[in-house]
């Protein structure tokens, strides 16, 4: 191991004429991301096919924004006069092994998942939206429902290829380049040799953190680029750890009478699952994800017909919802239907699915619960589509308010995580804050992680300003609880999230990040406006 690393020349061919797209219709398609951040404008669009072509583009233009699926909800993939560098043409799987897969940055996670499934393999830390790309989730250190068991993207990345703004290329392998004890790396390019400082602030000790540049004593250089939101280099390839065999996944939609019941059931399932994993008990219950949707989220589903389109019936007493992902080893997967059928019989085997059904019966929610067995992918997809219908419904309402109330209205939401014991406290902070201003809001998220997404349903521009204050005040409270106010979506160009980043690390922390940026991108070419 060493703290020094050498770059190499970019590989591939450069066409005689690089295609520069300036057609207004094609530019309009890339001038916004999922956040509908206002004022998006692209100078041009390029779709390079090689490292060498990317290197030329980086040297030729003053402002560049690399994008994948543009599924960002922070404005981080919304251009502001840059050349948009799309990685859409770099979407191939390059190599596959028993415990890894090497892919280009533009590969969609949906394609990755489907390819791995054919080989009975599994890549767990996929966010709820599987249209996101490999490069995009690495750039934001994205995390998804199964973080409770598998963690975020960072720990699954074994290697990266990054094109720096100089046109030089870094090949990073985990464990290859470790920070000097005095807190820096050394980068040796063909034309210059420089030190790359690492920040000294302490990151929150929570399962998810997508809040600026990673920093830790003796850190790995690869971790600096994971979560850097496209500001330090263009990720072109990644080697990801995968697991095999793929676990059998059973999904349950559990309507609860109230929030307290949902949180109590979540707490119980968490404790049992943690014990199962600590003891290695293959007969133990192993829940990998618990998603939560509050009462307003359920109303949105009913208002939009999301429960009817998926032929999933929500009873009148469904006040809140839990979507629970239970993992089964192959032995239990093969007999899942038989275990479910006899789960309540006195002589039923003591296996995970039987344990799960009995917990639901004890909580009084078994009759209302709908379950999809392993390999019933159609039904499982419908259940997860129901969950996705909530943020989609919120986004649609934000867009309508923008069109009919005020053009400056935009999405106002939080992405915060606390140690699980403080989850209920965090939810109450936001509930009381929104209600004190008479605001319409919905809260959903990854209950098993302690990660929630409070979202405003704006009716006026004034609502937006009041909700921003609620989120900023809530963010400070989350920090005080040992949490992170920027859990999984990154910071992007969202001014509220940038203010939360400053609250988390202070002005000195931002200056330390800027020193990193200055070392790798001295002219500020890459993703200007992101993070800072």
N, C-alpha and C positions, 0 to 999 in steps of 0.2 A: 504494500500500500504506500501511496505517496500523496502529497498535496499538490503535485505538479502534473499537468497534462498538456499534451501537444495536440494541436489541431491538424487537420489534413485538408488537401484540396478537394473541392466538390467533385462528385462523380456525375457521369452522364453527358449527354449532348445538349448543345444550345442551338436551337433552330436559327437559320439565317435571318429570319425575321420573327421576333417574338410577337405573338398575337396580343394586341392591346385592344380590349373591347371598350368602346365608348358609346355604343348604341344605347339610347335612353331607356328603352324597354328592358334591356338586359341589366342595365345599371339599377333601374328601379327595383328589380327583384332582389338585389343584395343591399338595399339602402335601409333595411330595418332588420332587427332580430326579434326574438319572441317577446321581448320587453316592450315592443312598440315605442322605443325611446324616440323622442321628437327630434326632428331636424336632420335625419340621416341623409348624407350625400356622399356619393362615391365619385372620385376623380376619374377612375378607370377600373377595369376588372381584368385580372390576368389569371390564367389557369395553367401554371407550369407543370411539366411532367418529370423533371429531374432536379437534383440538387444544383447542378450547374446553372440551370435556367433560373432557379430561385436566387442563386448568388448574384447573377447579373441584375435581376430585378431589385434586389436589396441595395446594390451599389448605384443603380440608375435613379431611383426615386427618393424623394425627401421624406415621405410619410407613407408607411405601409401598414395595413391591417390584415393579418392572416386570419382566415375564417374556415370553419368546417361546415356544420349544419346550420349555423346561426340560431341555435336553440337557446342562446343566452337569455336570461331574464334580468340581466343587470345593465343592458346597453353595451356590454363589452364587445359585442360583434356588430355593433351599429357604426358604420363609417362616418367620419366627420371631415370629409375632404381628402381622405387617403386613397391610395391605390389599394383596392381590395385584392388580396392574394388568396384565391380559393384553392384548396387542396382536393377539390372534388375528383380530379383525374388521378390522384394518388390513393387508390382505394383497393389495393391488392393485398392478399395474404402471401407473404414471402416464404415462410418456413413454418413447419409445425412439428413439434416434438411431443414426447409423452407428458411433459409437465410445462410446456411453454408454447407460445405462438408468436411469431414475428409478423407484424403487419404495418402497412403504410398508414399515415396519419388520417387520411381521408376515408378510411373504412368505417362504415356504419356499424354500430354495436349490434343492431339487429342481424346484420349479415354475419358478424362474428359469432353471435349466439347460435344462429342456425347452422353454421359450419361446424362449430364445436359439438353441437348436439348429434350430428351424424357420426362423430367419433366417440360419443358418450363422455364428452368433456364439458367443463363448466367454468365460466369466468364470472365470479359472483358480484363484484362491486359495480354493477350496472345501474345507472340512475333510472328513475321511473320512465323517462323518455328514451326509448332505445333507438331512436333515429339519430341521436347524437353520435359524433365520430370519436375514434380512438384519440386523435390529437386534441380534440376539444375537451374531453373529460380529463386528460392528463394536464392540460393547460390550466384547468380550474381545480384539480384534485377533487373531482366530483365524487359523490357518494350516493348510494341509493338505499332502498328499503332494507337490504340485508347487511348493512353496516354493523348491526348489533352482533352478528356472528363473524363477519369477514373483514370489517374495517373499510377504509376508504381506498381510493385508487392507488395512493402512494405506495403502499406496501406490496402491491401486485406488479409494480413496474420493475423489471429486471435490467433493462437497457433502453437507451434512447439515442437517436441520431438527431442532432440539432444543427441547423445552419445559422451561424452567427451573422450579425449585421455586416461584418467585414467581408462576408463571402466565404470565410473559413468554416470548417465543419468539425464538430465535436462528436466523437463516438464515446458514449458514456456507458459503463457497465457498473452495476451496483457492487460496491466494495473496492472499486479500482482507484478512486481518487477521494481521499478523506482530508478534511480541513486540518491545517497546521494548528498545533495547540495554541498559537497566538491569534487564531481566528481569521485565516485567509486561505485562498487557493492561489496558485500561480498558473497562468495560461500562457503557453508558448505558441504563438502564431508564426507564420512564415516571415512576417514583416515586423512584428513587435512582440514584446514579452512584458506581461503586466500582472499586478496583483489584483485579485478579486476579493474584497473584504466580505465577511459575513456579519449580519447584524447580531447584536448581543442581547436583544430583548428576549423575554421568556414567553413562549407560546402557551395558550391555555391547555390544560391536560384533559381534553375531552376527545371522544372518538372522531369527531369531524372538525376540521378547521381549514377554511379556504379564505385566509385573511392575509394577503400579501405574501412576501417571500418567506419561505421556510428558513428557520434558523435554530441551530442547536450546537453545543460544543461537539467537536469531532464529527460533524455532519458529513454526509456523502454529497458530492457535487451534483449527482443526479437529482437530489431532492430540491435543489435550488430552482430547477426548471419546472418541476412538477408544481403546479399551482401558481406559476408566474404570469398567467393570463396573456401570453403572447408578447410580453414586454421585453424579454431577454434574448429571444431567438425563435426560429421557426422549427417546430418539431416536425420531422418528416417520417420517422419510423419509430416503432416501439416493440420491445419484446416483453410480453406479459406472461406472468405465471398463471397456469390453469390447473384445475384439479380433475381427477378421474378416479373412479367412475362418477358420473353425474348423479347427485342424490335425487331420489324421488321427492317431488314437491306436491304437497297437499295444501290447498288454499281454502280458508274458511272466511265467510262474510258474516260477522256477528253484530246484529243490531242491539244496541244497549239502551236502557231506559233513561240514563243520564250520564253525565261526564264522570261522576264519581265511580259508577259501576264499571265504566270502560277502563278507567285508570287502575282500579283495583284488580281487574282481570289481567291487565297488562303487567302489573307488578308481580302477580302470582306466576304468570307464564315465564316472565324474565328470570325469576329466582330459580324455578325448577330447571329451566334450560341452561342457566349458568352452572348449576350443580351437575347436570348431565355432562357438560363439556369438561368440567374440572375433573370429574371422576372417570371420564371415558366410558361411561355406561352405555353400551349399544342398545339396551332396552329402555333407555330413558327418553323422556320427552325432549325434543330439540327444535325449538321455535327459532327461526333465523330472522324473522321480520314481523313487526306489528305496526300497521298503518292506522292512523286515527283521523276521523272526520267529525267535526263538531255539528251542532244543531243547524247552524246556518248553511253549512256545506250540504247537509241532507236536504234542506229546503231548496237549494240550488239544483240538486239532482231532480227533485220533484217538479220544480218550475220549468226546467229544461227538458223533462221527459227522459233524462238519462237512465232512470231505473226501468223505464218501459222498453226503450230501444234494445236493451240487453236482456230482455225477458227476465229480469231480476226484480222480484217484488219486495218492496220495503213496506213492512207492516206499519200501521198507524202509530204504534208505540215505539217505532224506531226513532229515537231522539239523537243518538250519536252512533257512529259505525266504527268497527274495528275490522281490518282486513289482515288476517293472520296467515303467515307462511310457515308451514310445518315441514321439516325435512325427515325423510325416511331412508334408511339404508336399503340396498336391493332386496334383502330378505323380507323386510316389512312392506316394501313397495309391491312385491308380487302378490301379497295376500291382503292388500289394503281394503278391497271391497268386502272380503270375508270378515276382517277385523271390525269394520264399521258396522256390518249387519248384526254382529253379536256383541257389540261393545257394552250393552247394558245387561247382558246375561250374567248371572252370578259366577259362572265358571269361565267367563271370557279371559283370554290370555292377557297377562300384564305386559302389554306392548305399547309403543308410543301413541298410536291412534286411539286405542282404548282409553288410555290415560287422559288424552285430550278430550274425548267425548264426555268422560265422567267429570272433568273440571267444568265443562260447559253446562252439564246437568246441575252440578252443585251451585253454579252461578245463576241458574234459572234462565239461561239463554239458549239451551240446546234446541228446543222446538223451533225457535226463530232463526237459527243458524242455517246457512246454505253452505255446503261443502263441495269442492271439486277435487276429485281424486287424481293421483299422479297419472300423467299422460292424457288427461282430459284437457288438452291444451286449449281447445275452443272455449270451454267454460272458464278456465283460468284466465284467458285473455279478456273475456267479458268482464270478469270481476275487476281486473286491473284497469280496464277501460272505464269502469264506473268510477274508480278512484281518480283517473286522469280527467274525467268529465268535470270534476270540481274546479281545478285550476283553469281548465278551458272555459268553464262558465264564468269564472271571475274575470278572466281576460276579455271575454266577450262583453261583459258589462262595463269594463274600463273603456273599451273601444267605443261603445255606444255613448258613454258619458263624454268622451273626447269629441265625438261627432256632433252631439246634440246640446252639450252644456258649455264646454270650453275647449278650444284646441290645445291648450297647455296641460290638460289632464293627462296623466300617465299612471302607470302601475305604481302603487305604493304598498310595499310588502316587506316583511322581515324574514330572516332565515337564521334563527338563533337556536343554540344548543346549550344545555346546562347539564351538570351531573344529574342522573335520573332522579335522585331523591328530591331535587328541586323543580322537577317538571311541572307539578301542579302549581307551585309558587309562581313560576314564569307565566303560565297560562293565565293565572289570576291577575298578574300585573298588566297584561295586555287587555284582558277583558274589562277590567276596571278603567284602564286608560281610554279605550275606545268609547266605552259607555258614558264616561264622564263628559265627553264632547258630543254625545248623541250620534255617533258614527255607526254606519252599517259595516259589518266586518264578518269574516269567516276565518277559522283557524283549522288547519289540518297539518299532518306531518308524520314523521317517523317516531312514533311513541316509544318504541323499544330503544331508541338512541337518546331520547330526551331532546329531540330536534323538532321544532315546530315552525310553521309558516303562517304568522298572522297576516291577513290581507285585507286591505280596505276595499269596500265597494263604494266608489265615489259617486256622489250626487252633485257635487259642485267643486269649484277650484278651492273654495274655503275648506272643504272636507280634506283635501289633499294636504294643505298646510297644517291642519290640526293633527292629522294622522302622522305626519312627519315628526311632530313634537312627541307624540306618543311613542313612536319607534325609537327615537333618539334617547328619550328618558328610559324606555324599556331596555335599550342596549346597555346603558350604564348599570342598570340593576343586574342584568345578566352577567356583565363583567365582574361585578361585586360578588356574585354567586359562584364565581370560578368558571363561568361558561365563556362561550365565544359568540359574539353578535354577528359573525359571518361564517356560517357553518359549512355550506356546501355549494353555493352558487357563485362564489367569488365576489369581487368588488365592482369591476367594470367601470362604467362611466357614471354610475348612479351617485349623485352628490350625497345622498343620505348615507349610503354604504361607505363612501369615502370618509364622511364625518365619523362613522362608527369605527373605521380603521384607525383614525387618529385617536379616538377615545380609548381604543384597545392598547395601542403602543405608545401614544404620546407623540409630540412633535419630534423628539429625539429619535424615536423609532422610524418615523417617516424619513428623516434625514439619513438614517442608516440604509434604508431601502433605496433611497435616491443615489447613495454612493455605489450600491451594487449596479443600479441601472446605468450610472455614468461610466462605470468601468467597462461594461459590455456593449453599451449603446450610447456612446458619448454625444451623438448628435440628436438623440431622442427620436429616431426614425420609427421604431416599432411600437405599434398600438398607442400612439400619443393620446393622453387623456384617460387611459385605463390605469386604475389604481390611484394615480396622483391627480 
